[in-house]
């Protein structure tokens, strides 16, 4: 899922062609509701959690991959071999599926995964692959944005409501079904007059989600916007990412540099914002509006600075889990960015605890929570985490 080098290469190619363009586009501003965060109470009741690591034995893998979960299986996805190995939630060996290629039981790579109605569904660049329960390919859909405006109009006047100026967000993306026919995914723009590296208006006006009609392969709608937090900087493209979870017809969103959790409906009508800052050690983000500076600092920024990422909601428990990285102080010798998890019950912060490294992709299967995942590439050992609240 993390394909930093590929994403950088794609952006480098675009920016090298377009870097000389530094004009701003002309358009009307979107109307934002007034956001007044709800009062968040801090009442720590959980100060420690025991995490079990369920190790997987006798697995051949490339050293790069991740765990995700279906309703009845734990799945290890190998990023290099493009294989999906299924296990029970106790870690017992199942079977190995897929592989790198174009055949009926192969795939070109993994960017995003979701299990829906007994189907294994992946997004890889602009394609959506659907495999049945037995991991046989059913179809490949191609994401198509509505390009009803002329090329001249799109190039010279890139309004933020024009679908034609957007693309799939290649890094830190996610796909989720809103219903059986509509897929939600993250988008971005690398337009020379409207992009996250050079333009303040991008942070004010750009849309952040697309609704893809799974049947027609067309993007029905683009919507949503970033919080005004981003306007406090000029700019922080290393943290222009957002993470979400859908539950009870609501979208819960984390924006990486923002301590609030935002809740919207599927039309992006504002419902609520709440949350408290984590135990951050370093959020001194380095600002940049040039490609070269961004390219030189992005890796160090993400390994040394604090930011919020994964979010998971359990409505029957009124629990929200939010993961974040604390950042590393300049005097620290550590090369690992520590990870923690906040635990909210309704609007109350009841826990803020350290978690194992690479802790993400949380799911709940009674009576345990599960998460990705331990990797020791040198010793060929992988495992996933299990815990209770």
Helices and strands as residue ranges (DSSP letters): H 4-18, E 41-46, E 52-56, E 65-69, E 74-78, E 83-87, E 93-98, E 112-116, E 119-124, E 127-131, E 137-142, H 151-156, G 163-165, E 167-168, E 175-177, E 182-188, E 190-191, E 194-195, H 200-205, E 209-213, E 219-223, G 228-232, G 237-239, E 242-247, E 250-255, E 261-265, E 270-274, H 291-304, E 305-314, G 315-317, E 319-327, E 339-345, E 348-354, E 360-365, E 368-376, E 381-387
